Amino acid sequence: MKKVVVTGSAGFIGGYIVEELLSKGYQVVGVDNFSKYGPVTKSYDSNPNYELVVGDVQDVELMTRLLSDADHFIAGAALIGGISYFHTYAYDLLAQNERIIASSVDAAIAAKKAGGRLEKVTYMSSSMVFESTDRWPSKEGDERIVPPPLSSYGFQKLAVEYFAIAAWDQYKLPYTILRPFNCVGIGERRALGDVEIHSGNVALAMSHVVPDLVQKILKGQDPLHILGGGDQVRHYTYGGDLARGIVLSLEHPAALNNDFNISTADGHTVTELAGIIWEKIKGPGVPLHLVHDDGFEHDVQKRIPDVSKAKDLLDFEATTRLEDMLDEVIPWIQNAIAEGTI
């Protein structure tokens, strides 16, 4: 049974990754310091093949020890949130995430040097590396051709990719770089450091667009407030699909020292998204009225991925429809609102 260390295992995407790994028969060691949400419970906490280590990824000695007998390392720990989050914490995201990735790679290099069996590191990048692109769809390699991201978050995620490649160049530490696009799923909640953002008559935490829109509609907001003109294009990708692509890449020979966009091929504007959520909650025939609030400076107008490389080399496709994701997400958020966790 191969052993995988996953940092950020208590996080939103981390939860999907751990579930997928366990379903595929891996032994999993999760590492999290609960800095975002505080202590959380997961469905797999009692799984005999799962061990949770409550600790800081910046502790290189701890991480080196955990990686000493690991076959794979998924470096998923990071400060991450919606667009308001990375405007509010512009410096912290850059500084803290650089410390996290540097410590992670230092530990992996040390474990490899010590003769461990670590096969490679899988790095979680982001679609935000394409923030300044002038060409669509964004394909692998564009991140080194187009202008660098303007937001500190996007710039730091691009730096993650440079860490991966530099560690291979100098230390021959094998890697795979994965870029998720707009993850949608359950598990996101109010973070400890959230600052309330007022959107019309509803005070929101700094989360992503899907949970924000869902909770505004559930709380009765009408007309519905959205950021900007509503023509921003996103490819909303189910967390379970992302996890499936991430775990598939661990052992796939084509993923070695390679990079992939992990995303659905289907795009929606924010206006279309609002309409779909509105009808899901309100029912057909109820008119939707929108109010357009001022957008944020780094609200990218188009994030459109080229997904052909993952399909051609990994035989991976994200197949879950937005409507089906919402059937899972809406009841979960409704319950979270009742419990006061979002």
C-alpha positions in Angstrom: 0.0 0.0 0.0 1.5 3.3 -1.1 1.7 6.2 1.3 0.7 9.7 0.4 1.3 12.8 2.5 -1.3 15.6 1.9 -0.9 19.0 3.4 -3.9 21.2 3.8 -5.9 18.0 4.3 -8.6 19.7 6.4 -9.3 22.3 3.8 -11.9 22.5 1.1 -10.1 20.8 -1.8 -8.0 18.7 0.6 -11.1 16.9 1.8 -12.0 15.7 -1.6 -8.4 14.6 -2.3 -8.2 12.5 0.9 -11.5 10.9 0.1 -10.4 10.0 -3.4 -7.0 8.6 -2.2 -8.6 6.4 0.4 -11.2 5.1 -2.1 -8.2 4.1 -4.4 -6.5 2.1 -1.6 -3.8 4.5 -0.6 -2.5 5.0 3.0 -2.9 8.8 3.7 -1.2 11.1 6.2 -2.9 14.4 6.4 -1.2 17.5 7.7 -3.1 20.6 8.8 -2.8 23.2 11.6 -6.5 24.2 11.4 -5.5 27.8 10.9 -8.3 28.6 8.5 -11.4 27.0 9.9 -10.3 25.8 13.3 -10.7 22.1 14.2 -13.0 20.3 11.8 -14.2 16.7 11.6 -14.2 14.7 8.4 -16.0 11.6 7.3 -12.7 9.7 7.0 -11.2 10.6 10.4 -11.8 7.1 11.7 -10.6 5.4 8.5 -7.8 3.0 9.5 -5.7 4.0 6.5 -5.9 7.7 7.4 -3.7 9.5 10.0 -4.1 13.2 10.8 -1.1 15.1 12.0 -2.0 18.4 13.5 1.1 20.5 12.7 2.5 23.4 10.7 3.8 22.7 7.2 6.5 25.3 7.9 8.1 22.9 10.4 10.7 21.4 8.0 11.8 18.8 10.6 8.3 17.5 11.0 7.6 17.4 7.3 11.0 15.7 6.5 10.1 13.0 9.0 6.6 12.5 7.6 8.0 12.3 4.0 10.9 9.9 5.0 8.7 6.8 4.2 6.2 8.4 1.8 5.8 7.5 -1.8 4.0 10.7 -2.8 3.6 14.2 -1.5 0.6 16.4 -2.5 1.6 19.9 -1.5 -1.8 21.4 -1.0 -1.4 23.7 2.0 -1.9 27.4 1.3 -3.9 30.4 2.3 -6.7 30.6 -0.2 -10.2 32.1 -0.6 -12.4 34.1 -2.9 -11.6 37.3 -4.7 -12.4 39.5 -1.7 -10.1 37.2 0.4 -7.0 37.8 -1.7 -7.7 41.6 -1.8 -8.1 41.8 1.9 -5.0 39.7 2.6 -2.8 40.6 -0.3 0.5 40.7 1.6 -0.2 37.7 3.9 -1.2 35.5 1.0 2.1 36.3 -0.8 4.4 36.1 2.3 2.8 33.1 4.1 2.3 31.0 1.0 5.9 31.5 0.0 7.0 30.3 3.4 4.7 27.3 3.1 5.9 26.2 -0.3 9.6 26.8 0.5 9.3 24.7 3.6 7.4 22.0 1.8 10.0 21.7 -1.0 12.9 21.9 1.6 11.4 18.9 3.4 10.9 16.9 0.2 14.5 17.6 -0.9 15.8 16.5 2.5 13.7 13.3 2.5 14.9 12.5 -1.0 18.5 13.1 -0.1 18.2 10.9 2.9 17.3 7.9 0.7 13.6 7.9 1.1 11.3 6.4 -1.5 9.5 9.7 -2.4 8.6 9.3 -6.1 7.5 12.9 -6.7 5.8 16.0 -5.4 2.4 17.1 -6.8 2.1 20.8 -6.6 -1.3 22.6 -6.5 -1.1 25.7 -8.6 -4.1 27.8 -9.8 -5.9 29.1 -12.9 -4.8 32.5 -11.6 -1.4 32.0 -13.2 -3.2 33.0 -16.4 -4.6 36.2 -14.8 -3.0 38.5 -17.3 -3.5 36.4 -20.4 -4.6 37.9 -23.7 -5.4 34.6 -25.3 -8.1 32.0 -24.7 -8.4 29.2 -24.0 -5.4 29.2 -21.7 -3.1 26.3 -22.4 -0.2 24.8 -20.6 2.9 26.9 -21.4 1.0 30.2 -21.7 1.9 31.0 -18.1 5.5 31.5 -19.3 4.6 33.6 -22.3 1.9 36.0 -21.2 2.5 38.9 -18.7 2.8 37.8 -15.1 -0.3 37.9 -12.8 -1.1 41.3 -11.2 -2.6 40.0 -8.0 -0.2 38.8 -5.3 -2.1 35.5 -5.1 -1.8 34.8 -8.8 1.9 35.8 -8.7 2.6 33.5 -5.8 0.9 30.6 -7.5 3.1 31.2 -10.5 6.0 31.1 -8.1 4.9 27.6 -6.9 5.4 26.4 -10.4 8.9 27.9 -10.5 9.7 26.1 -7.2 8.7 22.8 -8.7 10.8 23.2 -11.8 13.8 24.7 -10.0 13.8 21.8 -7.5 13.9 19.4 -10.4 16.6 21.3 -12.2 18.9 21.4 -9.2 17.9 18.4 -7.0 16.2 16.2 -9.5 13.0 16.2 -7.3 10.3 14.9 -9.7 7.1 16.9 -9.9 3.6 17.3 -11.4 2.0 20.7 -11.5 -1.8 20.9 -11.5 -4.0 24.0 -12.0 -7.5 23.6 -10.7 -10.2 26.0 -12.1 -12.9 27.3 -9.9 -13.6 24.4 -7.5 -17.2 23.9 -6.4 -18.3 21.6 -3.7 -19.1 21.1 0.0 -16.8 21.8 2.9 -16.2 25.6 2.5 -17.2 27.5 5.6 -16.6 30.8 7.4 -12.8 31.1 8.0 -11.4 32.4 11.3 -9.9 35.4 9.7 -12.9 36.3 7.6 -14.0 39.9 7.4 -17.6 40.4 6.5 -18.3 42.0 3.1 -21.7 43.6 2.7 -23.4 42.7 -0.6 -26.7 44.5 -0.6 -28.5 43.6 2.6 -26.5 40.4 3.2 -23.2 40.3 5.0 -21.0 37.6 3.5 -17.7 36.0 4.5 -14.9 36.1 2.0 -15.7 32.9 0.1 -16.1 32.0 -3.5 -18.9 33.1 -5.9 -21.1 29.9 -5.8 -21.5 29.8 -2.0 -21.9 33.6 -1.8 -24.7 33.6 -4.4 -26.4 30.6 -2.9 -26.5 32.1 0.6 -27.8 35.4 -0.7 -30.7 33.8 -2.4 -31.4 31.5 0.5 -31.4 34.6 2.8 -34.1 36.2 0.5 -32.0 38.8 -1.3 -34.1 40.3 -4.2 -32.9 41.9 -6.3 -29.7 39.8 -6.3 -26.4 41.6 -6.0 -23.5 40.4 -8.2 -20.0 41.8 -8.7 -19.3 43.7 -11.9 -21.2 43.3 -15.2 -21.9 39.6 -14.8 -20.2 38.7 -18.0 -17.1 37.2 -16.3 -16.6 33.7 -17.6 -15.6 30.9 -15.2 -15.4 27.1 -15.6 -16.9 25.7 -12.4 -15.4 22.4 -11.6 -16.6 19.8 -9.1 -14.3 19.1 -6.2 -14.8 15.3 -6.7 -13.7 15.7 -10.4 -10.6 17.7 -9.4 -9.7 15.1 -6.8 -10.1 12.3 -9.4 -7.7 14.1 -11.8 -5.2 14.8 -9.0 -5.1 11.2 -7.8 -5.0 9.9 -11.4 -1.9 12.0 -12.0 0.1 10.4 -9.1 1.0 7.2 -10.9 0.4 8.1 -14.5 3.7 8.1 -16.4 2.6 11.0 -18.6 2.3 13.2 -15.5 5.9 12.9 -14.5 7.6 16.4 -14.7 4.6 17.7 -16.5 1.8 20.3 -15.9 -1.9 20.1 -16.5 -5.0 22.3 -16.3 -7.7 20.4 -14.3 -11.1 21.7 -15.2 -14.4 21.2 -16.8 -14.7 22.2 -20.4 -18.0 24.0 -19.8 -18.0 27.7 -19.1 -20.6 30.0 -17.7 -20.9 33.7 -17.1 -21.6 34.9 -13.6 -25.1 36.1 -14.8 -25.8 32.5 -16.2 -24.6 31.1 -12.9 -26.9 33.4 -10.9 -29.8 32.4 -13.1 -29.2 28.7 -12.6 -28.9 29.0 -8.8 -31.9 31.3 -8.7 -34.1 28.8 -10.5 -32.8 25.9 -8.4 -33.8 27.6 -5.2 -36.8 29.7 -6.3 -38.3 27.4 -8.9 -39.0 28.0 -12.6 -40.8 31.1 -13.7 -39.8 33.4 -10.7 -38.2 36.5 -12.3 -34.6 37.3 -11.4 -33.6 40.9 -10.9 -29.9 41.8 -10.7 -28.0 44.7 -9.1 -24.4 45.1 -10.3 -22.0 46.1 -7.6 -18.6 47.5 -8.3 -16.1 44.7 -9.1 -12.7 44.2 -7.6 -9.5 45.3 -9.3 -8.3 41.8 -10.0 -11.6 40.3 -11.0 -10.4 38.4 -14.1 -13.0 38.7 -16.8 -12.2 35.4 -18.5 -10.8 32.2 -17.1 -11.1 29.7 -19.9 -8.9 26.6 -19.8 -7.7 24.4 -22.6 -8.3 20.9 -21.2 -7.1 18.9 -24.1 -3.7 18.0 -22.6 -5.2 16.3 -19.6 -7.7 14.5 -21.9 -5.0 13.4 -24.4 -2.3 12.4 -22.0 -4.1 11.4 -18.8 -7.5 10.4 -20.3 -9.0 12.7 -17.7 -12.2 14.7 -18.1 -14.2 16.6 -15.5 -17.7 15.4 -16.3 -20.0 16.7 -13.5 -22.5 19.3 -14.7 -22.9 22.6 -12.8 -26.6 21.8 -12.2 -25.6 18.5 -10.5 -23.0 20.2 -8.4 -25.6 22.7 -7.1 -27.9 19.8 -6.2 -25.2 18.8 -3.6 -24.0 22.3 -2.6 -27.3 24.1 -2.1 -28.7 21.8 0.7 -25.2 21.8 2.3 -25.1 25.6 2.5 -28.7 25.7 3.7 -27.7 23.5 6.6 -24.5 25.5 7.2 -26.5 28.7 7.4 -28.8 27.1 10.0 -25.8 26.0 12.0 -24.1 29.4 11.7 -20.9 28.0 10.0 -21.1 30.0 6.8 
